[in-house]
Amino acid sequence: MIIGYSRVSTSEQNLNLQNDALKEFGCENIYQEKVSSFKSRPELQKALSFLRSGDTFVVWKLDRLARSLTELLNIIDDLNSRKIKFVAIRDKIDTDSAMGKFQLAVFGAMAEFERDIIKERTLSGLEAARIRGRVGGRPRGTSEDTLKKVKLVKKMREDKSLSVEDICKQISLSRSSFYRLLNFPDN
């Protein structure tokens, strides 16, 4: 059997391009999913479990299959040990040939190198921004509402007859928020 696997990273993207190529290649069954490669991919696991010796496993491109060279090579090693052929249509890789095996290793290494370069640039950009005093994330500051809650929590805590649970219930706070507000620095 010829089994295909297609994946896009978000639900807004569609699988049509990949599925059309897989059907044209002759895939009898196509496992599809819309999930980031960094999350669990149950359809990929189903496809890999379904494959039997003599089958062919087909993807549109290598990056649809694995998130790292190590993962890619592990999947290919597993397929090879089970005598399952692998094809990446767009990358023109076919593990039936020595050249296909070589190309697979080279393309996988280049893809991992590209991801590492992007990560390195991102981290460098963040560091440069930090040096210039710019920090990402939500702006820090204390709202009027928070300051009022701080005063209220501290005043209520002075009344020793009220338990922490009583105070939390009266002003609709979680226990962790109560302690955060109680320990809030005085201005």
C-alpha atoms as an extended CHARMM CRD file, in Angstrom:
* protein
*
       187  EXT
         1         1  MET       CA              0.0000000000        0.0000000000        0.0000000000  PROA      1               0.0000000000
         2         2  ILE       CA              0.9720000000        3.6090000000       -0.5280000000  PROA      2               0.0000000000
         3         3  ILE       CA              0.1470000000        5.6470000000        2.5620000000  PROA      3               0.0000000000
         4         4  GLY       CA              0.3230000000        9.4390000000        2.7020000000  PROA      4               0.0000000000
         5         5  TYR       CA              0.6340000000       11.9350000000        5.5370000000  PROA      5               0.0000000000
         6         6  SER       CA             -0.1760000000       15.6400000000        5.3120000000  PROA      6               0.0000000000
         7         7  ARG       CA              0.0970000000       18.3060000000        7.9970000000  PROA      7               0.0000000000
         8         8  VAL       CA             -0.3470000000       22.0390000000        8.3740000000  PROA      8               0.0000000000
         9         9  SER       CA              0.5050000000       24.0100000000       11.5100000000  PROA      9               0.0000000000
        10        10  THR       CA             -2.7660000000       25.8680000000       12.0950000000  PROA      10              0.0000000000
        11        11  SER       CA             -6.4530000000       25.2270000000       11.5560000000  PROA      11              0.0000000000
        12        12  GLU       CA             -6.6220000000       28.2900000000        9.2550000000  PROA      12              0.0000000000
        13        13  GLN       CA             -4.2980000000       26.6320000000        6.7240000000  PROA      13              0.0000000000
        14        14  ASN       CA             -5.5820000000       23.9690000000        4.3610000000  PROA      14              0.0000000000
        15        15  LEU       CA             -4.2090000000       20.6420000000        3.2300000000  PROA      15              0.0000000000
        16        16  ASN       CA             -5.3860000000       20.7830000000       -0.3960000000  PROA      16              0.0000000000
        17        17  LEU       CA             -1.9640000000       21.2780000000       -2.0230000000  PROA      17              0.0000000000
        18        18  GLN       CA             -0.3990000000       18.4150000000       -0.0800000000  PROA      18              0.0000000000
        19        19  ASN       CA             -3.3820000000       16.0880000000       -0.4620000000  PROA      19              0.0000000000
        20        20  ASP       CA             -3.5820000000       16.6960000000       -4.2320000000  PROA      20              0.0000000000
        21        21  ALA       CA              0.1100000000       15.8100000000       -4.6100000000  PROA      21              0.0000000000
        22        22  LEU       CA             -0.2850000000       12.7040000000       -2.4300000000  PROA      22              0.0000000000
        23        23  LYS       CA             -3.3180000000       11.5260000000       -4.4320000000  PROA      23              0.0000000000
        24        24  GLU       CA             -1.4700000000       12.1420000000       -7.7080000000  PROA      24              0.0000000000
        25        25  PHE       CA              1.4310000000       10.0600000000       -6.3800000000  PROA      25              0.0000000000
        26        26  GLY       CA             -1.0360000000        7.2050000000       -5.8030000000  PROA      26              0.0000000000
        27        27  CYS       CA             -1.6720000000        7.2530000000       -2.0670000000  PROA      27              0.0000000000
        28        28  GLU       CA             -4.5300000000        4.9260000000       -1.1810000000  PROA      28              0.0000000000
        29        29  ASN       CA             -4.9380000000        6.3330000000        2.3130000000  PROA      29              0.0000000000
        30        30  ILE       CA             -3.9630000000        9.7990000000        3.5790000000  PROA      30              0.0000000000
        31        31  TYR       CA             -3.6070000000       10.6510000000        7.2560000000  PROA      31              0.0000000000
        32        32  GLN       CA             -4.1700000000       14.3820000000        7.7880000000  PROA      32              0.0000000000
        33        33  GLU       CA             -3.7770000000       16.7790000000       10.6760000000  PROA      33              0.0000000000
        34        34  LYS       CA             -3.7660000000       20.4560000000       11.4860000000  PROA      34              0.0000000000
        35        35  VAL       CA             -1.3360000000       20.8040000000       14.3620000000  PROA      35              0.0000000000
        36        36  SER       CA              2.0690000000       22.3430000000       15.0410000000  PROA      36              0.0000000000
        37        37  SER       CA              4.9580000000       19.9140000000       14.7610000000  PROA      37              0.0000000000
        38        38  PHE       CA              5.8300000000       20.7360000000       18.3790000000  PROA      38              0.0000000000
        39        39  LYS       CA              2.5780000000       19.2420000000       19.6510000000  PROA      39              0.0000000000
        40        40  SER       CA              1.3730000000       15.6760000000       19.7690000000  PROA      40              0.0000000000
        41        41  ARG       CA              0.6160000000       14.3790000000       16.2680000000  PROA      41              0.0000000000
        42        42  PRO       CA             -1.8180000000       11.4850000000       16.6860000000  PROA      42              0.0000000000
        43        43  GLU       CA             -2.4990000000       11.0690000000       12.9510000000  PROA      43              0.0000000000
        44        44  LEU       CA              1.2150000000       10.6610000000       12.2550000000  PROA      44              0.0000000000
        45        45  GLN       CA              1.3730000000        7.9790000000       14.9380000000  PROA      45              0.0000000000
        46        46  LYS       CA             -1.6600000000        6.2200000000       13.4050000000  PROA      46              0.0000000000
        47        47  ALA       CA             -0.0670000000        6.3290000000        9.9460000000  PROA      47              0.0000000000
        48        48  LEU       CA              3.2360000000        4.9510000000       11.2030000000  PROA      48              0.0000000000
        49        49  SER       CA              1.4270000000        2.1820000000       13.1230000000  PROA      49              0.0000000000
        50        50  PHE       CA             -0.6680000000        1.2550000000       10.0780000000  PROA      50              0.0000000000
        51        51  LEU       CA              2.3460000000        0.7410000000        7.7780000000  PROA      51              0.0000000000
        52        52  ARG       CA              3.4950000000       -2.8150000000        7.0370000000  PROA      52              0.0000000000
        53        53  SER       CA              6.5530000000       -4.3010000000        5.3710000000  PROA      53              0.0000000000
        54        54  GLY       CA              6.5150000000       -3.5150000000        1.6410000000  PROA      54              0.0000000000
        55        55  ASP       CA              4.3580000000       -0.3830000000        2.0280000000  PROA      55              0.0000000000
        56        56  THR       CA              5.4280000000        3.0810000000        0.9110000000  PROA      56              0.0000000000
        57        57  PHE       CA              5.0760000000        6.0940000000        3.2110000000  PROA      57              0.0000000000
        58        58  VAL       CA              4.7580000000        9.4060000000        1.3680000000  PROA      58              0.0000000000
        59        59  VAL       CA              4.8730000000       13.0370000000        2.5170000000  PROA      59              0.0000000000
        60        60  TRP       CA              4.7540000000       16.2010000000        0.4300000000  PROA      60              0.0000000000
        61        61  LYS       CA              7.9260000000       17.6770000000        2.0450000000  PROA      61              0.0000000000
        62        62  LEU       CA             10.3080000000       16.6070000000        4.8180000000  PROA      62              0.0000000000
        63        63  ASP       CA              9.2830000000       19.4880000000        7.0860000000  PROA      63              0.0000000000
        64        64  ARG       CA              5.7440000000       18.0910000000        7.1910000000  PROA      64              0.0000000000
        65        65  LEU       CA              7.0740000000       14.9460000000        8.8580000000  PROA      65              0.0000000000
        66        66  ALA       CA              9.6420000000       15.9200000000       11.4970000000  PROA      66              0.0000000000
        67        67  ARG       CA             10.7130000000       18.8750000000       13.6410000000  PROA      67              0.0000000000
        68        68  SER       CA             14.4230000000       17.9800000000       13.8210000000  PROA      68              0.0000000000
        69        69  LEU       CA             17.0290000000       15.9920000000       11.9660000000  PROA      69              0.0000000000
        70        70  THR       CA             17.2070000000       13.5410000000       14.8530000000  PROA      70              0.0000000000
        71        71  GLU       CA             13.4590000000       12.9000000000       14.7570000000  PROA      71              0.0000000000
        72        72  LEU       CA             13.4970000000       12.6010000000       10.9620000000  PROA      72              0.0000000000
        73        73  LEU       CA             16.3400000000       10.0950000000       10.9950000000  PROA      73              0.0000000000
        74        74  ASN       CA             14.6740000000        8.0980000000       13.7830000000  PROA      74              0.0000000000
        75        75  ILE       CA             11.4590000000        7.8470000000       11.7470000000  PROA      75              0.0000000000
        76        76  ILE       CA             13.3700000000        6.8480000000        8.6010000000  PROA      76              0.0000000000
        77        77  ASP       CA             15.4530000000        4.2810000000       10.5340000000  PROA      77              0.0000000000
        78        78  ASP       CA             12.2310000000        2.7940000000       11.9240000000  PROA      78              0.0000000000
        79        79  LEU       CA             10.7070000000        2.6240000000        8.4480000000  PROA      79              0.0000000000
        80        80  ASN       CA             13.8770000000        1.0590000000        6.9900000000  PROA      80              0.0000000000
        81        81  SER       CA             14.0380000000       -1.5560000000        9.7550000000  PROA      81              0.0000000000
        82        82  ARG       CA             10.4420000000       -2.5010000000        8.9560000000  PROA      82              0.0000000000
        83        83  LYS       CA             11.2290000000       -2.5860000000        5.1860000000  PROA      83              0.0000000000
        84        84  ILE       CA              8.9440000000        0.3640000000        4.4290000000  PROA      84              0.0000000000
        85        85  LYS       CA              9.9150000000        2.6760000000        1.5790000000  PROA      85              0.0000000000
        86        86  PHE       CA              9.8550000000        6.4670000000        2.2010000000  PROA      86              0.0000000000
        87        87  VAL       CA              9.1930000000        9.2050000000       -0.3560000000  PROA      87              0.0000000000
        88        88  ALA       CA              9.1850000000       13.0000000000        0.0290000000  PROA      88              0.0000000000
        89        89  ILE       CA              7.5760000000       14.2240000000       -3.1990000000  PROA      89              0.0000000000
        90        90  ARG       CA              8.6460000000       17.8690000000       -3.2800000000  PROA      90              0.0000000000
        91        91  ASP       CA             12.1840000000       17.1360000000       -2.0390000000  PROA      91              0.0000000000
        92        92  LYS       CA             12.5200000000       14.3070000000       -4.6070000000  PROA      92              0.0000000000
        93        93  ILE       CA             13.6920000000       11.8290000000       -1.9990000000  PROA      93              0.0000000000
        94        94  ASP       CA             13.1440000000        8.1150000000       -2.3330000000  PROA      94              0.0000000000
        95        95  THR       CA             14.8360000000        5.8100000000        0.1870000000  PROA      95              0.0000000000
        96        96  ASP       CA             14.9430000000        2.9870000000       -2.3320000000  PROA      96              0.0000000000
        97        97  SER       CA             18.1470000000        4.4930000000       -3.7150000000  PROA      97              0.0000000000
        98        98  ALA       CA             21.5210000000        5.3360000000       -2.1660000000  PROA      98              0.0000000000
        99        99  MET       CA             21.2150000000        8.8660000000       -3.5820000000  PROA      99              0.0000000000
       100       100  GLY       CA             17.8140000000        9.2510000000       -1.9490000000  PROA      100             0.0000000000
       101       101  LYS       CA             19.2610000000        8.2380000000        1.4170000000  PROA      101             0.0000000000
       102       102  PHE       CA             22.1270000000       10.7110000000        0.9880000000  PROA      102             0.0000000000
       103       103  GLN       CA             19.7750000000       13.5320000000       -0.0260000000  PROA      103             0.0000000000
       104       104  LEU       CA             17.5970000000       12.8250000000        2.9790000000  PROA      104             0.0000000000
       105       105  ALA       CA             20.5130000000       13.2850000000        5.3510000000  PROA      105             0.0000000000
       106       106  VAL       CA             21.6780000000       16.4940000000        3.6190000000  PROA      106             0.0000000000
       107       107  PHE       CA             18.2030000000       18.0840000000        3.4550000000  PROA      107             0.0000000000
       108       108  GLY       CA             17.4930000000       17.1760000000        7.0530000000  PROA      108             0.0000000000
       109       109  ALA       CA             20.7790000000       18.7330000000        8.1990000000  PROA      109             0.0000000000
       110       110  MET       CA             20.0970000000       21.9100000000        6.2140000000  PROA      110             0.0000000000
       111       111  ALA       CA             16.5860000000       22.2330000000        7.6540000000  PROA      111             0.0000000000
       112       112  GLU       CA             17.8960000000       21.8650000000       11.2010000000  PROA      112             0.0000000000
       113       113  PHE       CA             20.6750000000       24.3850000000       10.4800000000  PROA      113             0.0000000000
       114       114  GLU       CA             18.0980000000       26.8870000000        9.1890000000  PROA      114             0.0000000000
       115       115  ARG       CA             15.9520000000       26.5100000000       12.3360000000  PROA      115             0.0000000000
       116       116  ASP       CA             19.0400000000       26.9830000000       14.5400000000  PROA      116             0.0000000000
       117       117  ILE       CA             20.0250000000       30.1540000000       12.6330000000  PROA      117             0.0000000000
       118       118  ILE       CA             16.5090000000       31.5870000000       13.0690000000  PROA      118             0.0000000000
       119       119  LYS       CA             16.5810000000       30.7800000000       16.7880000000  PROA      119             0.0000000000
       120       120  GLU       CA             20.0370000000       32.3410000000       17.1480000000  PROA      120             0.0000000000
       121       121  ARG       CA             18.9220000000       35.5460000000       15.3710000000  PROA      121             0.0000000000
       122       122  THR       CA             15.8120000000       35.7960000000       17.5300000000  PROA      122             0.0000000000
       123       123  LEU       CA             17.8090000000       35.4210000000       20.7480000000  PROA      123             0.0000000000
       124       124  SER       CA             20.3880000000       37.9790000000       19.5380000000  PROA      124             0.0000000000
       125       125  GLY       CA             17.6070000000       40.4420000000       18.7030000000  PROA      125             0.0000000000
       126       126  LEU       CA             16.0380000000       40.0050000000       22.1300000000  PROA      126             0.0000000000
       127       127  GLU       CA             19.4060000000       40.5160000000       23.8310000000  PROA      127             0.0000000000
       128       128  ALA       CA             20.0840000000       43.6750000000       21.7920000000  PROA      128             0.0000000000
       129       129  ALA       CA             16.6490000000       45.0230000000       22.7550000000  PROA      129             0.0000000000
       130       130  ARG       CA             17.3030000000       44.2460000000       26.4490000000  PROA      130             0.0000000000
       131       131  ILE       CA             20.6320000000       46.1010000000       26.3040000000  PROA      131             0.0000000000
       132       132  ARG       CA             18.7540000000       49.1250000000       24.9530000000  PROA      132             0.0000000000
       133       133  GLY       CA             16.2960000000       48.8790000000       27.8340000000  PROA      133             0.0000000000
       134       134  ARG       CA             13.4170000000       47.4090000000       25.8790000000  PROA      134             0.0000000000
       135       135  VAL       CA             11.7970000000       44.3600000000       27.3710000000  PROA      135             0.0000000000
       136       136  GLY       CA              9.0260000000       42.3840000000       25.7280000000  PROA      136             0.0000000000
       137       137  GLY       CA              5.8430000000       41.2670000000       27.3490000000  PROA      137             0.0000000000
       138       138  ARG       CA              3.1080000000       43.0600000000       29.1700000000  PROA      138             0.0000000000
       139       139  PRO       CA              3.9280000000       46.5410000000       30.4490000000  PROA      139             0.0000000000
       140       140  ARG       CA              4.6180000000       46.5880000000       34.1530000000  PROA      140             0.0000000000
       141       141  GLY       CA              2.7280000000       48.9010000000       36.3850000000  PROA      141             0.0000000000
       142       142  THR       CA              0.1710000000       48.9500000000       39.0980000000  PROA      142             0.0000000000
       143       143  SER       CA             -3.4030000000       49.9010000000       38.3410000000  PROA      143             0.0000000000
       144       144  GLU       CA             -5.6210000000       51.9360000000       40.6350000000  PROA      144             0.0000000000
       145       145  ASP       CA             -7.7880000000       48.8520000000       41.1340000000  PROA      145             0.0000000000
       146       146  THR       CA             -4.8080000000       46.7830000000       42.2840000000  PROA      146             0.0000000000
       147       147  LEU       CA             -3.6900000000       49.4720000000       44.7410000000  PROA      147             0.0000000000
       148       148  LYS       CA             -7.2270000000       49.5860000000       46.2060000000  PROA      148             0.0000000000
       149       149  LYS       CA             -7.2460000000       45.7970000000       46.6010000000  PROA      149             0.0000000000
       150       150  VAL       CA             -3.8350000000       45.8970000000       48.3000000000  PROA      150             0.0000000000
       151       151  LYS       CA             -5.1170000000       48.4060000000       50.8830000000  PROA      151             0.0000000000
       152       152  LEU       CA             -8.3230000000       46.4290000000       51.4040000000  PROA      152             0.0000000000
       153       153  VAL       CA             -6.5150000000       43.0940000000       51.8700000000  PROA      153             0.0000000000
       154       154  LYS       CA             -4.0110000000       44.5840000000       54.3220000000  PROA      154             0.0000000000
       155       155  LYS       CA             -6.7790000000       46.3300000000       56.3010000000  PROA      155             0.0000000000
       156       156  MET       CA             -8.9290000000       43.1660000000       56.4460000000  PROA      156             0.0000000000
       157       157  ARG       CA             -5.9140000000       41.0950000000       57.5290000000  PROA      157             0.0000000000
       158       158  GLU       CA             -5.4790000000       43.3580000000       60.5680000000  PROA      158             0.0000000000
       159       159  ASP       CA             -8.8150000000       42.0030000000       61.8290000000  PROA      159             0.0000000000
       160       160  LYS       CA             -7.6060000000       38.7810000000       63.4570000000  PROA      160             0.0000000000
       161       161  SER       CA            -11.1600000000       37.3800000000       63.6300000000  PROA      161             0.0000000000
       162       162  LEU       CA            -11.1970000000       36.9520000000       59.8140000000  PROA      162             0.0000000000
       163       163  SER       CA             -9.5030000000       33.9090000000       58.3540000000  PROA      163             0.0000000000
       164       164  VAL       CA             -7.7150000000       33.9630000000       54.9950000000  PROA      164             0.0000000000
       165       165  GLU       CA            -10.6030000000       31.9450000000       53.5320000000  PROA      165             0.0000000000
       166       166  ASP       CA            -13.1530000000       34.4770000000       54.8520000000  PROA      166             0.0000000000
       167       167  ILE       CA            -11.2750000000       37.3870000000       53.3040000000  PROA      167             0.0000000000
       168       168  CYS       CA            -10.8730000000       35.5750000000       49.9660000000  PROA      168             0.0000000000
       169       169  LYS       CA            -14.6050000000       34.7660000000       49.8260000000  PROA      169             0.0000000000
       170       170  GLN       CA            -15.6680000000       38.3180000000       50.7270000000  PROA      170             0.0000000000
       171       171  ILE       CA            -13.6150000000       40.0030000000       48.0150000000  PROA      171             0.0000000000
       172       172  SER       CA            -13.5700000000       37.1460000000       45.4630000000  PROA      172             0.0000000000
       173       173  LEU       CA             -9.8680000000       36.3760000000       45.4950000000  PROA      173             0.0000000000
       174       174  SER       CA             -7.9170000000       33.1820000000       45.1270000000  PROA      174             0.0000000000
       175       175  ARG       CA             -5.6200000000       32.2750000000       47.9930000000  PROA      175             0.0000000000
       176       176  SER       CA             -2.5070000000       32.9580000000       45.8480000000  PROA      176             0.0000000000
       177       177  SER       CA             -3.8550000000       36.4030000000       44.8330000000  PROA      177             0.0000000000
       178       178  PHE       CA             -4.5340000000       37.1870000000       48.4820000000  PROA      178             0.0000000000
       179       179  TYR       CA             -0.9230000000       36.4920000000       49.4730000000  PROA      179             0.0000000000
       180       180  ARG       CA              0.4280000000       38.3180000000       46.4260000000  PROA      180             0.0000000000
       181       181  LEU       CA             -1.5900000000       41.4180000000       47.3870000000  PROA      181             0.0000000000
       182       182  LEU       CA             -0.7480000000       41.0440000000       51.0910000000  PROA      182             0.0000000000
       183       183  ASN       CA              2.9770000000       40.9870000000       50.2680000000  PROA      183             0.0000000000
       184       184  PHE       CA              2.7030000000       43.8480000000       47.7670000000  PROA      184             0.0000000000
       185       185  PRO       CA              5.3210000000       46.5120000000       48.6380000000  PROA      185             0.0000000000
       186       186  ASP       CA              4.0430000000       49.6970000000       50.3120000000  PROA      186             0.0000000000
       187       187  ASN       CA              4.6440000000       52.8630000000       48.3520000000  PROA      187             0.0000000000
